[in-house]
Amino acid sequence: MISVGSTVGNYRVVRKLGAGAMATVFLAEHPRISKKVAVKVIHHDLASSPEMVSRFLAEARAASQINHEHVVDILDFGQTPTGENFMIMEYLEGQTISSRIRAAGRLDVMAALHIAMQIVDALQTAHAKGVIHRDLKPDNIYIVKRQGNPDYVKILDFGLAKLLIGSEGI
């Protein structure tokens, strides 16, 4: 079972970041080059369901197919020797829009517009590639500091995404 201290691919699991209905996400680090990644692991009780494993794979495919700067980057996907399905994603340091609004009370109008334009840009690309998110909410929009931009958007969690083109094309 994947836990703190275990190895997934070339990465050592450092700590648990969070858990949702379908999976747990861990921070992991490459021991030789110190690259940090997020490792998402489908919950053990769901791993025996072919439908849930297929949905987990579809999430990885959907996000990878979009290939957009404002969509979380999926770096790898696989199964451990003990049968646990995982995906390795870029590690993001920041906060969800939900957390930011709770902390600040509201978003400044210009910041909100800037964030919205990035979301629209990413979704336009996703839709053009046949991917519909279907679970876009403040908890699935992450804000990081990148390229001198304190409000750089990354869209997460394509677990409910609808793929409008065949899986062979994705």
C-alpha positions as CSV (number, residue, x, y, z in Angstrom):
1,M,0.0,0.0,0.0
2,I,1.3,3.5,-0.9
3,S,2.1,5.5,2.2
4,V,4.7,7.9,3.5
5,G,8.2,6.5,2.9
6,S,7.1,4.1,0.1
7,T,8.3,4.5,-3.5
8,V,6.1,5.1,-6.5
9,G,8.0,4.9,-9.8
10,N,11.2,6.9,-9.2
11,Y,9.7,9.0,-6.4
12,R,9.7,8.6,-2.6
13,V,6.4,9.5,-0.9
14,V,7.0,12.4,1.6
15,R,3.6,13.2,3.0
16,K,-0.1,13.1,2.4
17,L,-1.5,16.2,0.8
18,G,-5.2,15.3,0.9
19,A,-7.9,12.9,0.0
20,G,-11.2,13.0,-2.0
21,A,-14.0,10.6,-2.7
22,M,-11.9,8.7,-5.3
23,A,-8.2,9.1,-4.4
24,T,-5.5,10.2,-2.0
25,V,-2.8,12.7,-3.1
26,F,0.7,12.5,-1.7
27,L,3.7,14.8,-2.1
28,A,6.6,12.8,-3.4
29,E,10.2,13.6,-4.3
30,H,12.8,12.2,-6.6
31,P,15.6,11.2,-4.3
32,R,18.5,12.1,-6.6
33,I,17.3,15.2,-8.3
34,S,14.9,16.5,-5.6
35,K,12.1,17.1,-8.0
36,K,8.7,17.3,-6.2
37,V,5.6,15.8,-7.7
38,A,2.1,15.0,-6.6
39,V,1.1,11.3,-6.6
40,K,-2.6,10.6,-6.9
41,V,-3.6,7.0,-5.8
42,I,-7.0,5.5,-6.3
43,H,-8.6,4.4,-3.0
44,H,-8.0,0.7,-2.3
45,D,-11.7,-0.1,-2.0
46,L,-12.3,1.4,-5.5
47,A,-9.4,-0.2,-7.2
48,S,-11.3,-3.5,-7.6
49,S,-13.9,-1.8,-9.7
50,P,-13.0,-1.8,-13.4
51,E,-15.3,1.2,-13.9
52,M,-13.5,3.3,-11.3
53,V,-10.0,2.3,-12.6
54,S,-11.2,3.2,-16.1
55,R,-12.5,6.6,-14.8
56,F,-9.1,7.2,-13.1
57,L,-7.3,6.4,-16.4
58,A,-9.7,8.7,-18.3
59,E,-8.8,11.5,-15.9
60,A,-5.1,11.1,-16.7
61,R,-5.8,10.9,-20.4
62,A,-8.1,13.9,-20.4
63,A,-5.7,16.2,-18.6
64,S,-2.8,14.9,-20.7
65,Q,-4.6,15.4,-24.0
66,I,-5.4,19.1,-23.3
67,N,-1.7,19.9,-22.9
68,H,-2.3,23.5,-21.7
69,E,-0.3,25.7,-19.4
70,H,-3.4,26.2,-17.1
71,V,-4.2,22.5,-16.8
72,V,-2.3,20.4,-14.3
73,D,0.4,18.4,-16.1
74,I,0.2,14.6,-15.8
75,L,3.8,13.2,-15.9
76,D,3.2,9.5,-15.6
77,F,0.5,6.9,-15.0
78,G,0.9,3.3,-13.8
79,Q,0.4,0.5,-11.4
80,T,2.6,-0.5,-8.5
81,P,3.7,-4.1,-8.2
82,T,1.0,-4.6,-5.6
83,G,-1.7,-3.4,-8.0
84,E,-2.3,0.2,-6.9
85,N,-3.1,2.6,-9.7
86,F,-1.4,6.0,-9.6
87,M,-0.8,9.1,-11.6
88,I,2.1,11.4,-11.1
89,M,1.4,15.1,-11.6
90,E,3.2,18.3,-11.3
91,Y,3.4,19.5,-7.7
92,L,1.7,22.9,-7.2
93,E,2.4,25.2,-4.3
94,G,-0.5,27.6,-3.8
95,Q,-4.1,27.5,-2.8
96,T,-7.5,26.8,-4.3
97,I,-9.8,29.7,-5.1
98,S,-12.0,28.5,-2.3
99,S,-9.2,28.8,0.2
100,R,-8.3,32.2,-1.1
101,I,-11.8,33.6,-0.9
102,R,-12.2,32.2,2.6
103,A,-9.0,33.9,3.7
104,A,-9.6,37.2,1.9
105,G,-13.4,37.4,2.0
106,R,-13.6,38.1,-1.8
107,L,-11.4,38.5,-4.9
108,D,-10.4,41.9,-6.2
109,V,-12.3,42.5,-9.4
110,M,-9.1,42.8,-11.6
111,A,-7.7,39.6,-10.0
112,A,-11.0,37.8,-10.6
113,L,-11.0,38.9,-14.3
114,H,-7.4,37.8,-14.7
115,I,-8.2,34.4,-13.1
116,A,-11.4,34.0,-15.2
117,M,-9.5,34.7,-18.5
118,Q,-7.0,31.9,-17.7
119,I,-9.8,29.5,-16.9
120,V,-11.6,30.4,-20.1
121,D,-8.4,30.0,-22.1
122,A,-7.8,26.5,-20.6
123,L,-11.4,25.4,-21.1
124,Q,-11.5,26.6,-24.7
125,T,-8.5,24.5,-25.4
126,A,-10.0,21.5,-23.6
127,H,-13.3,21.8,-25.5
128,A,-11.5,22.1,-28.8
129,K,-9.7,18.8,-27.9
130,G,-13.0,17.1,-27.0
131,V,-12.7,17.3,-23.2
132,I,-15.5,18.6,-21.0
133,H,-14.4,19.0,-17.3
134,R,-17.9,18.6,-15.7
135,D,-16.7,19.3,-12.2
136,L,-15.4,22.9,-12.5
137,K,-15.7,24.5,-9.0
138,P,-13.5,26.7,-6.8
139,D,-11.9,23.7,-5.2
140,N,-10.6,22.5,-8.6
141,I,-9.0,25.8,-9.5
142,Y,-5.6,26.2,-8.0
143,I,-3.7,29.5,-7.8
144,V,0.1,29.5,-7.8
145,K,2.8,32.1,-8.3
146,R,4.5,31.5,-11.6
147,Q,6.2,33.6,-14.3
148,G,5.9,36.8,-12.1
149,N,2.1,36.2,-11.9
150,P,0.8,35.8,-8.4
151,D,-2.6,34.6,-9.8
152,Y,-1.5,31.9,-12.2
153,V,-4.3,29.3,-12.7
154,K,-4.0,25.5,-12.8
155,I,-7.2,23.5,-13.4
156,L,-7.3,20.2,-11.5
157,D,-9.3,17.1,-11.2
158,F,-10.6,15.8,-14.5
159,G,-12.1,12.8,-12.8
160,L,-15.6,13.5,-14.1
161,A,-14.5,14.8,-17.5
162,K,-16.4,13.7,-20.5
163,L,-14.4,12.8,-23.5
164,L,-16.2,13.7,-26.7
165,I,-13.8,11.8,-29.0
166,G,-13.0,8.1,-28.8
167,S,-10.4,7.0,-26.3
168,E,-8.2,5.8,-29.2
169,G,-7.7,9.5,-30.1
170,I,-6.8,10.4,-26.5
